[in-house]
Amino acid sequence: MKAVPLVLTGFGHVGRAFFSLLREKREDLERRYGLALEVLAVGRAEGCFYAGGPLDARQISQAGEPWTSGNPAWHAGLKVTDAIDRHGGRGGCLVECTLSDLETGEPGLSYVSAALRAGWHAVVASKGALVVGLPDLRALATGNGVALKYSGATAAALPTLDVGLFSLAGARVEGIQGILNGTTNYILTRMGEGLDYAEALKEAQDKGIAEPDPAHDVEGWDTACKILLITNACLGTDYALKDVHVAGITGLAADLVRSARREGRSVKLLATAAPGRTKGRWTLDVRPSLIDPSHPLAQVNGTEKGITFLTDSMGSVTVTGGRSNPRGAAAAMLKDIINIFRPAF
């Protein structure tokens, strides 16, 4: 049995889902992969939960909320780097799922950089850290002989990077199209069924599909981050968020969506990466798009997502589905950790 120390940063919806999933899958992980994944610390902006050994849920939360006041496992001011240093040695894994700041990448960027320098692997769901600092983080990981994985940041449970990097090995990717945000896809689906934008958004919020502040999703930035990261990973490029043309679904006329449906077509917030007019440059684009029923993503509805890779030798390859919620993102991070540490097969 291989014991793997983990430090988790961020204890919001995704962080809690990961902690819960880890407990749920513990016996399965040991039996199938010979892995004992142990969370030694949970870092937040003000400090860390740390008890010198594997943490139990009761040491972190009460009634589902983080428990700090009077908690012997809570250390105000303790930094994530301190928790990593206290473990000592290489070979652990940082699980990074703090809220994203798309301008600075913080605090995730500092957490991931410190972990890689310490010889720890990093599994990242925070898009901000990757959008801002991916080239430097990749160089740090390579220089320190550790892995940097981020399936959770590239459409949660939908295996975008697995397909692009492994399933298509040997093929040349000539284009990428994706429906990469479950919230906007749900809203557009419901608009096609008769609701206007405001009604569809409120329904999505009432069901917990959309955040109270949905701007990141409906304005297209979440989708832009995902197509940027997928493109850079699959093509080995270093495009930045400023290179993505972004138009969201706010203000989209319900009549347009409904009339498209009557014609057998659909409106989707489509992310596209395609070769540009300048040789060697690609165009990255996010916008509401009319697609025909023959399009491989035409039947991706509700909160589901999908991606199509256009290749030179394997043709068009499409994957759809996957949970579009915190549990799906947590499962993607767990998958990355398993693939770092399990024996070669």
C-alpha positions as CSV (number, residue, x, y, z in Angstrom):
1,M,0.0,0.0,0.0
2,K,1.4,3.4,-1.0
3,A,0.5,6.2,1.4
4,V,0.2,9.6,-0.4
5,P,0.1,12.8,1.6
6,L,-2.3,15.4,0.3
7,V,-2.7,19.1,1.1
8,L,-6.0,20.6,0.0
9,T,-6.3,24.3,-0.6
10,G,-9.8,25.8,-0.7
11,F,-12.8,24.4,1.2
12,G,-15.7,25.7,-0.9
13,H,-18.1,23.5,-2.9
14,V,-15.3,21.7,-4.9
15,G,-13.0,21.3,-1.9
16,R,-15.7,19.8,0.2
17,A,-16.9,17.5,-2.6
18,F,-13.3,16.3,-3.0
19,F,-12.9,15.6,0.7
20,S,-16.2,13.7,0.7
21,L,-15.4,11.7,-2.4
22,L,-12.1,10.7,-0.9
23,R,-13.8,9.2,2.2
24,E,-16.4,7.5,0.0
25,K,-13.8,5.9,-2.3
26,R,-11.2,5.0,0.3
27,E,-11.6,1.2,0.3
28,D,-11.9,1.2,-3.5
29,L,-8.7,3.2,-3.9
30,E,-6.9,0.8,-1.7
31,R,-8.2,-2.3,-3.3
32,R,-8.0,-1.3,-7.0
33,Y,-4.9,1.0,-7.0
34,G,-3.0,0.2,-3.8
35,L,-3.3,3.9,-2.7
36,A,-4.0,5.4,0.7
37,L,-4.7,9.0,0.0
38,E,-4.4,11.0,3.3
39,V,-5.4,14.7,3.6
40,L,-2.8,16.1,6.1
41,A,-3.9,19.8,5.8
42,V,-6.7,21.9,4.4
43,G,-5.5,25.5,3.7
44,R,-7.7,28.6,3.6
45,A,-6.8,32.3,3.3
46,E,-6.6,32.8,7.1
47,G,-4.8,29.6,8.0
48,C,-4.8,25.8,7.9
49,F,-6.5,22.9,9.4
50,Y,-3.6,20.7,10.6
51,A,-3.4,18.0,13.2
52,G,-0.1,16.2,12.5
53,G,-1.8,13.3,10.8
54,P,-4.7,12.5,8.4
55,L,-7.6,14.8,9.0
56,D,-11.2,13.6,9.6
57,A,-14.2,15.6,8.5
58,R,-15.1,16.3,12.1
59,Q,-11.8,18.2,12.5
60,I,-12.7,20.5,9.7
61,S,-16.4,21.2,9.6
62,Q,-19.6,21.4,11.7
63,A,-23.0,21.3,10.1
64,G,-21.3,21.3,6.7
65,E,-19.4,24.6,7.3
66,P,-15.7,25.1,8.1
67,W,-15.1,25.1,11.9
68,T,-12.4,27.4,13.1
69,S,-13.3,29.0,16.4
70,G,-12.2,26.8,19.3
71,N,-11.1,24.0,16.9
72,P,-7.8,22.5,18.0
73,A,-7.0,21.5,14.4
74,W,-7.3,25.1,13.2
75,H,-4.1,27.1,13.1
76,A,-4.7,30.8,12.2
77,G,-1.8,32.2,10.2
78,L,-0.4,28.7,9.3
79,K,0.6,28.8,5.6
80,V,0.1,26.0,3.1
81,T,3.9,26.0,2.5
82,D,4.4,25.5,6.3
83,A,2.1,22.4,6.2
84,I,4.1,21.0,3.3
85,D,7.4,21.7,5.1
86,R,6.1,20.0,8.3
87,H,5.5,16.8,6.3
88,G,9.0,16.9,5.0
89,G,10.3,15.2,1.9
90,R,9.1,15.0,-1.7
91,G,6.3,13.0,-3.2
92,G,3.1,14.5,-1.8
93,C,0.4,16.2,-3.9
94,L,-1.3,19.6,-3.6
95,V,-5.0,19.6,-4.5
96,E,-5.7,23.2,-5.5
97,C,-9.4,24.4,-5.7
98,T,-9.5,27.9,-4.4
99,L,-11.6,30.6,-6.1
100,S,-10.1,31.8,-9.4
101,D,-8.8,35.3,-9.9
102,L,-8.3,35.6,-13.6
103,E,-6.1,38.7,-13.4
104,T,-3.6,37.6,-10.8
105,G,-4.1,33.9,-10.5
106,E,-3.9,34.2,-6.7
107,P,-4.0,32.6,-4.3
108,G,-3.7,29.4,-6.3
109,L,-0.7,30.5,-8.3
110,S,1.4,30.9,-5.2
111,Y,0.2,27.6,-3.7
112,V,0.9,25.6,-6.8
113,S,4.3,27.3,-7.4
114,A,5.4,26.5,-3.8
115,A,4.3,22.9,-4.0
116,L,6.1,22.3,-7.3
117,R,9.3,23.9,-5.9
118,A,9.0,21.6,-2.8
119,G,8.9,18.5,-5.1
120,W,5.2,17.9,-4.7
121,H,2.9,17.1,-7.5
122,A,0.0,19.5,-8.1
123,V,-3.6,18.7,-9.2
124,V,-5.4,21.9,-10.0
125,A,-9.0,22.9,-10.4
126,S,-8.4,26.7,-10.0
127,K,-8.5,28.2,-13.5
128,G,-7.0,31.5,-12.5
129,A,-3.6,30.0,-11.5
130,L,-3.4,28.1,-14.9
131,V,-4.7,30.9,-17.1
132,V,-2.2,33.4,-15.6
133,G,0.8,31.1,-15.0
134,L,0.7,27.9,-17.0
135,P,4.0,28.3,-18.9
136,D,5.9,29.0,-15.7
137,L,4.1,26.2,-13.8
138,R,4.9,23.7,-16.5
139,A,8.5,24.7,-16.4
140,L,8.6,24.4,-12.6
141,A,7.0,20.9,-12.8
142,T,9.5,19.7,-15.4
143,G,12.5,21.2,-13.6
144,N,11.5,19.5,-10.3
145,G,10.5,16.2,-11.8
146,V,6.9,16.3,-10.7
147,A,3.5,16.3,-12.4
148,L,1.1,19.2,-13.0
149,K,-2.4,18.0,-13.9
150,Y,-5.6,20.0,-14.3
151,S,-8.5,17.9,-15.6
152,G,-10.8,19.6,-13.1
153,A,-10.2,23.0,-14.7
154,T,-11.0,21.8,-18.3
155,A,-14.7,20.9,-18.1
156,A,-14.8,18.8,-14.8
157,A,-15.8,15.2,-15.4
158,L,-15.8,15.5,-19.2
159,P,-12.4,14.0,-20.2
160,T,-11.2,16.7,-22.5
161,L,-7.4,16.4,-21.8
162,D,-7.5,12.6,-21.6
163,V,-8.8,12.4,-25.1
164,G,-6.7,15.2,-26.6
165,L,-3.4,14.2,-25.0
166,F,-3.7,10.4,-24.9
167,S,-6.5,9.0,-27.0
168,L,-5.4,11.1,-30.0
169,A,-1.7,10.4,-29.7
170,G,-0.1,10.3,-33.2
171,A,-2.9,12.3,-34.7
172,R,-2.6,16.0,-35.6
173,V,-5.4,18.1,-34.0
174,E,-6.7,20.4,-36.7
175,G,-9.6,22.0,-34.8
176,I,-11.5,21.9,-31.5
177,Q,-15.1,22.7,-30.8
178,G,-16.8,22.4,-27.4
179,I,-19.8,23.1,-25.2
180,L,-17.8,23.5,-22.0
181,N,-20.1,25.2,-19.5
182,G,-23.1,23.4,-18.1
183,T,-24.8,26.5,-16.7
184,T,-25.1,28.3,-20.0
185,N,-26.0,25.1,-21.8
186,Y,-28.9,24.6,-19.4
187,I,-30.1,28.2,-19.8
188,L,-30.0,27.9,-23.6
189,T,-31.8,24.6,-23.5
190,R,-34.6,26.0,-21.4
191,M,-34.8,29.1,-23.6
192,G,-35.3,26.8,-26.6
193,E,-38.2,25.2,-24.6
194,G,-40.0,28.5,-24.2
195,L,-38.5,30.4,-21.3
196,D,-36.9,33.8,-21.7
197,Y,-33.3,34.5,-20.5
198,A,-34.3,35.9,-17.1
199,E,-36.7,33.0,-16.3
200,A,-34.1,30.4,-17.4
201,L,-31.4,31.9,-15.3
202,K,-33.6,32.1,-12.2
203,E,-34.6,28.5,-12.7
204,A,-30.9,27.5,-12.9
205,Q,-30.1,29.5,-9.8
206,D,-33.1,28.0,-7.9
207,K,-31.8,24.5,-8.8
208,G,-28.2,25.3,-7.8
209,I,-27.0,25.0,-11.4
210,A,-26.1,28.7,-11.6
211,E,-24.2,30.7,-9.0
212,P,-25.9,33.7,-7.3
213,D,-23.5,35.8,-9.3
214,P,-23.5,34.0,-12.7
215,A,-21.3,36.5,-14.6
216,H,-18.3,34.2,-14.9
217,D,-20.5,31.7,-16.7
218,V,-23.0,33.6,-18.7
219,E,-20.5,36.2,-19.9
220,G,-18.4,33.4,-21.4
221,W,-15.3,33.6,-19.3
222,D,-15.5,30.2,-17.8
223,T,-15.8,28.7,-21.3
224,A,-12.9,31.0,-22.5
225,C,-10.6,29.7,-19.7
226,K,-11.4,26.1,-20.6
227,I,-10.8,26.3,-24.4
228,L,-7.6,28.3,-23.7
229,L,-6.3,25.6,-21.4
230,I,-7.4,22.7,-23.6
231,T,-5.8,24.4,-26.7
232,N,-2.5,25.1,-24.9
233,A,-2.3,21.6,-23.5
234,C,-3.1,19.8,-26.7
235,L,-1.1,22.0,-29.1
236,G,1.8,22.9,-26.8
237,T,1.0,26.6,-27.3
238,D,1.1,29.5,-24.8
239,Y,-1.9,31.6,-25.7
240,A,-3.3,34.0,-23.1
241,L,-6.8,34.9,-22.1
242,K,-6.5,38.1,-24.1
243,D,-6.1,36.0,-27.2
244,V,-9.6,34.6,-26.9
245,H,-12.6,36.5,-28.4
246,V,-15.4,36.2,-25.9
247,A,-19.1,36.8,-26.2
248,G,-21.5,35.4,-23.7
249,I,-25.3,34.8,-23.7
250,T,-26.4,37.8,-21.7
251,G,-29.0,39.7,-23.6
252,L,-29.6,36.9,-26.1
253,A,-33.1,37.1,-27.5
254,A,-35.4,34.2,-26.6
255,D,-37.1,34.5,-30.0
256,L,-33.8,33.6,-31.7
257,V,-33.3,30.5,-29.6
258,R,-36.9,29.4,-30.1
259,S,-37.0,30.0,-33.8
260,A,-33.7,28.0,-34.2
261,R,-35.4,25.1,-32.4
262,R,-38.4,25.3,-34.7
263,E,-36.0,25.0,-37.7
264,G,-34.4,21.9,-36.2
265,R,-31.3,23.8,-35.2
266,S,-30.0,24.9,-31.8
267,V,-28.1,27.8,-30.2
268,K,-25.1,26.8,-28.1
269,L,-22.3,28.7,-26.4
270,L,-19.6,27.2,-28.6
271,A,-15.9,27.4,-27.9
272,T,-13.7,27.0,-31.0
273,A,-10.0,26.7,-31.7
274,A,-9.1,26.8,-35.3
275,P,-6.1,27.6,-37.5
276,G,-6.0,31.3,-38.2
277,R,-5.1,33.2,-41.4
278,T,-1.5,33.7,-40.2
279,K,0.5,30.5,-40.5
280,G,1.2,28.9,-37.1
281,R,-1.4,31.0,-35.3
282,W,-4.7,29.7,-34.1
283,T,-8.0,31.6,-33.5
284,L,-9.7,31.1,-30.2
285,D,-13.4,32.1,-30.0
286,V,-16.3,31.8,-27.6
287,R,-19.8,32.9,-28.8
288,P,-23.4,31.9,-29.1
289,S,-23.6,29.9,-32.3
290,L,-26.3,28.3,-34.5
291,I,-25.6,24.7,-35.1
292,D,-27.3,22.3,-37.4
293,P,-28.8,18.9,-36.3
294,S,-26.0,17.1,-38.0
295,H,-23.4,18.8,-35.8
296,P,-21.9,16.2,-33.3
297,L,-22.7,18.5,-30.4
298,A,-26.3,19.4,-31.5
299,Q,-27.9,17.0,-28.9
300,V,-25.8,18.1,-26.0
301,N,-28.5,19.6,-23.8
302,G,-29.2,20.6,-20.2
303,T,-26.2,20.7,-18.0
304,E,-24.2,18.3,-20.2
305,K,-21.0,19.3,-22.0
306,G,-19.2,18.0,-25.0
307,I,-16.1,18.4,-27.1
308,T,-15.1,17.5,-30.7
309,F,-11.6,17.2,-31.9
310,L,-11.0,17.4,-35.6
311,T,-7.9,15.4,-36.6
312,D,-5.9,14.5,-39.7
313,S,-5.8,10.7,-39.3
314,M,-8.6,9.8,-36.8
315,G,-11.3,12.0,-38.2
316,S,-13.8,13.7,-36.0
317,V,-13.8,12.5,-32.4
318,T,-16.5,13.6,-30.0
319,V,-17.0,13.0,-26.3
320,T,-20.1,14.2,-24.4
321,G,-21.5,13.9,-20.9
322,G,-19.8,14.0,-17.5
323,R,-21.1,15.6,-14.3
324,S,-21.2,19.4,-14.4
325,N,-21.1,20.1,-10.7
326,P,-18.6,20.1,-7.8
327,R,-18.7,16.3,-7.5
328,G,-17.7,16.0,-11.2
329,A,-14.8,18.4,-10.7
330,A,-13.7,16.5,-7.5
331,A,-13.9,13.2,-9.5
332,A,-11.7,14.7,-12.2
333,M,-9.1,15.7,-9.6
334,L,-9.2,12.3,-8.0
335,K,-8.6,10.7,-11.4
336,D,-5.5,12.9,-11.9
337,I,-4.1,11.8,-8.6
338,I,-4.7,8.2,-9.3
339,N,-3.0,8.5,-12.7
340,I,0.1,10.2,-11.0
341,F,0.6,7.5,-8.4
342,R,-0.8,4.2,-9.5
343,P,1.7,1.7,-10.9
344,A,2.2,1.7,-14.7
345,F,-0.1,-0.6,-16.6
